[in-house]
Amino acid sequence: MEKKTPLYEQHIALKGRIVPFAGYLLPVQYPTGVIAEHMAVRQHVGLFDVSHMGEALIEGPQAEQALNYILSNQFTGMPVGKARYTLMLNETGGVVDDLIVYRRSETSFFLVLNAANTEKDLAWLRAHLQGEASLTDLSDRVAQIAVQGPEADKVLSGLADLEALPKKYYSFVEHVTVASVPCMVSRTGYTGEDGYELYMEPKDAPAVWEALVQAGATPCGLGARDTLRLEASMPLYGHELNDHMDPLCAGLGFAVKLDKEDFIGKSALMQLGEPARVRVGLKATGRGILREDQPIWIDGKEVGVTTSGTHCPYLGVSCAMAYIDTACSAPGTAVEVEVRGRRVAAEIVPLPFYKRTKSK
């Protein structure tokens, strides 16, 4: 049976179309529709219930060393109040999950896990945690609301002290009052826009949500979340990442520190050599909507497969991310994507498809 987030009744009141997702009942869209929600985030501000995400604490005198062994990024010297994107790898270099780590103190780290992988991730962490470090599952004790868009500050200005909010991308402030509710606030969004993530006790989430709606934020569902992250070219586990795909093929080498001491998957990555396939962007030049799991052809030869694809509302064109043979992965390369038995012309383009301008 699917769970309900603390905001389920708010979604029902707003006539959200509820679907099962990652073990929860969540709105895929509201009556305004996916395109309107997507554009609200790009041009104004949108509101997302992301309370289905998993959360955990790793704490103890050797918490930093434990994370350095289990995760691919480097946590030595990471300042308190900073967040870091990282990967959890298996022994063959495949991705168990991608996640974000927040440093609360010298001995305490807050982890945010993908919703569909939470139980798997917790089991992996328990099995591989070493030294004086403990794991606490906080998933049912934390609600999360994302406020995304160029007008995020405007919406929050009447609900919080803007000077108390985190200033830089991938930073956070642990104690901020938002709509009279104690929150942890971060800037680690998944839409390509500026904005914040608010973490609070589940009982407080409805009041914060309703205050944000009253302040002008547009409620957004899973549909807009996916079109936004695709437009911003952010990988999604189960699409661009999985247990058999290594992070170097995925273009995530920035989060893999091969120069640090041993970590799970390091030796396998060191032996891989140049990747046979790499993640690229595709933009349709012919008529058709690119979707996931569609074969890619060049001169009659199958050279890759799409992993995520859709019509991108802000860009006004169909785009997809894909894995393609390295030898033919250069931007500007013309390809064909097999869409329902016919081939649609497309072109390899640099990622990301969309990047917000600093004026926003």
N, C-alpha and C positions, 0 to 999 in steps of 0.2 A: 504494500500500500504506500502510495506517495505521501510525503510529508507536506505540511503547509508552512510557509514562512510566517513570521509575525505580522506580515503586511497582507496576508491573504484577503482579509475582509476589505481592506482598502482597494485591492484590485477588483474585487467583486462589485463594490460600490461605484467604481469608475467604469464598470462594464468591460473590463479586460477579458479577452478571449483566453481562457485558461487551458493549458496543455501540460502533460507530464514531461518533465525535463530533469535529468540527473537525480531522479528520486524525489523530486518536488513538484508541486502544482504551481505553475508560474504563468504570467501573462505573455503570450507571444506578440500581442498587439492590443491597442485600445481602439475605440471607434474612429479616432483620427486617422489610423492606418500607418503602416510601416514607413512610407515615404515622408509623410508629414512629421513623424517622430524623428526620423533620420535628419531631416532638414532643420528641425528645431535644435538638435545638438550641434549641427554645423554652424548655424546662424544665431542661435539664442542660448537656450539651456535646456537640457533634458535630465530626467530623473529615472534611475534604475534601481530596482530591488535586486541586490546581489547577496541576499542573506543565505542563499543556498551554498555559497562558497565554504570550503573548509578552513578552519583556523586551528593553530596549535602553538604551544610554547615549548621551546627548548631552553632549559635553564641549568645552571650549575657552573662550578669552577672551570670545567673543561668543555663548556658548551661551544665555544668558538672552534676548538680543535675538532669536536665531533662533527660540526657542520662542514668544516673544511674537508673532512674525509668523505662525508655522505654526498656533498653537493659539489658542482663543477666550478663555481665561482670562488673568488678569494674573499674571506671574511676577516683575515688578520688586518688590523689597522682600520677597519670600517668604523667610522664615527657613530656615536650615539645620535639618533634622530635621522639616520639615513636608511634608505631602502635599497635593495639590490635584487635584480632579476637573476635567476639561476636555474640550473637544470639538475634533476636527480637522475643519475644514469645507472644502468645495470652493468654487469661485468663485461658485456660485449659492446658497450658504448651506446646502446639504445637508450631512449628516453623513457624513464618511468613516469616523469611528469615535469612540467615547468612550473615554477612558483616564484613568489616574492618573499624575501626575508627582510624584516625590519629589526634594527638593533635598538633595543630598549635600554640596555645598560651593558656593562662589561661582561655580565654573566647571563643575560636574558635576551632571547630572540623570539620575535613573533613571526609566524609563518602563515601565509595565505595559500591555500591549495585549491586546485581545480575541483569543482563540485563532484563531477562524475568519478574522480579518482581519489576522493578523500579517504575511504576505507583502505584502498590499496596503498596509498601513500603512508598512512599511519602505521600500517603493518610493516612496510619497508623501513620506516624510521625506527620502529621498535626493534626490528631484527638487526639493524646495523649501527645503532647508537652505541658509542664506545666511551669509556672513561667516566668521569664524574659529571654526568649530564642526564637530565630527566626530560621526559616527554609528557605534556598535558594536552589532551584534546579539548579544545574550546568551542568546537563547531556549533553545539547547541546552546552556547552561552553568549554568542555574539551575533548581532544583526548588522548588516552592512547595506548602506545606501550610497549610490554613486551620483554625484552632481556634475554633469559634463556639459561643456560648451563655453563660448566666449563671454557669456554673461553670468558665469557661475559666481563671480565676486558680487555682482549686482544683486543676485538673488539672496546670497548669504549676508549681505551687508546689514539687513535689518534683523538678522537672527543670530549673528556672531560678531565678535570683535575681529575685523579683518586683519589687524596687526598680529593677532594670536595665531592665525592660520599659517601653515607651512608655506615658505616662499618659493622653493625650488622643486623642480620635477624630481621624483624619487627621494623625497624627504617626507617627514611626518612630525606631528606634534601630538604627544600622548594625552594631554589634558586640555581640551577646549570645550567651552560651553556653546552648544548650538540649540537654539529654540528652548533654552533653559534646561537642556539635557547634557550630561557629561559625555563627551565623545573623544575618541582618538581620530585624528584627521590626517589623511595622507594625500599625496599627489602622485598616483601611479596608475592613471587611467588606461582604459582599453578601447578608446574610441578615436584616438588621434587628436583629440581636442584638449584644451586646458580644463581643469576641474579638480574635484576633490572626492575622496571616499571617506564616508563617516561610519565609524564603528561604535556601537553602543550596546547596552543591554537590550535583549529582545522586547521587554515590556515597554521600553521607551520609543521603539521604532515607529509606531503609528503616529505619535504626536509630532515627531520630527518630519515624517513624510508629509503629513497634512500641512504643517507649517511651510514646507518647501513648495507644495502645490499652491497654497495661498499666496506665496511670494512670487509666483509666476513660472515655476519650472513645469515643463511638459512631461507627464509620465510616459515612459517608453518601455517597450517589451523586448522579448528575446529576438524578435525579427530585426528590429533596428540595431540592437546590440551586435548582431552578426554582420549586417551590411556595413556598419560603421567600422568594425574591426577589420573587415576585408578591405575596405577602401583605404584604411591606414596600414594594410599589409601586415597585421599582427598575427602570428601563428596561433592555431587552435589545436589543442591536443585531440588526437583521434582523426585529424585531418592532415596538418603539416608535420605533426609529431606523433610518434608511437614507439613501442618497445623495440622495434627493429630499425628505426630511422635514427642515425646519429646526428648530433647537433651541428657538425661541420657541414654536412650536406644541406642542412636547413639554413645555413648562413648565420648561425648563432655562436660563432667562434668567440665573439666579444664576451660571452658569459662562460667560457671554458678556459681556465687558467692552467695550461699545460706546464707552466714553469713553477707551479707550487708543488708541495710534497704530495705523496701518493693520495689519490682519491678513487673511489669506485668508478671504473670505466676508463681510467687514464691510460693504462697499458694497452687496452684495445684501440683507443683513439690514436695512440702513438704509432701503431702498426698499420693504420688504414691507408696511408698515402693519400694521393689526390682523389677526391670523391668522383665516382663514376657518374653520378647525377647530382644536380644542384637545384635549389629552389629559385624559381624565377617568377616574374609577373607576366601575364598575358593580357592584352587588350584586343577585343574583337574588332576587326576591320570589316567583316561581313555581317550579314543579318543573322541574329541568333543570340541566345543567352547561354553563356558558358556556365557549366555547373561542375560539381565534383565528380571524380572517377570517370572522366572522359578521355579517351586516347588522343594523343597528339601525334601528328604526322608531318614529315618533311619528305617530299619527293617519293611518296609511296612507302616510306619506311616509318614504322612506329618508333618514336624517340622519347616518349614521356607520357605522363598522365596528370590531369588536373587534380588538385586536392580540395580546393574551395572555389566557388564561383557564383556570381550573381550579377544582376544589373545594379550598378553603383549610382544611387540617386543624385548625389551631389555632382559627380563627374559626368553623369548623363551617358554612360557607356557601360557595356558589359565587360567585367574584368575577372580574372581568375589567377590564383596562385597555382603553381605546378612544379613537379620535379621533371627535369628534362636532361638528356644526355649532355654531359659537360661540354663535349666537342661542338655542340650546336646551340649553346646557351647564351650567345652574345646578344645584347640589346639590338633591336632592329631586324633580327632574324624573322622571316615570314614563316608561319606554320599554319596547319589546318587542325581544327579541333573537331572530333567526331561527336556531333550532337544529334541524338535520336536517328542515327543511320545516315546522316548527311554531314558533309564537312564544311565547317564555318571558318573562313579566313580570319587569322589573328596574327598579332605581332608580339614578339618578346620586348618588354619594356622594363626600365629600372624600377625597383621597389624603393620606397613605398609609392603606391598610386597617388595617394593624397598626403600632403604635409601642410599643416596649418602655417599661416604666415605670422610673423612676430607681431604684426599690428593687432592681431586678435588677442 
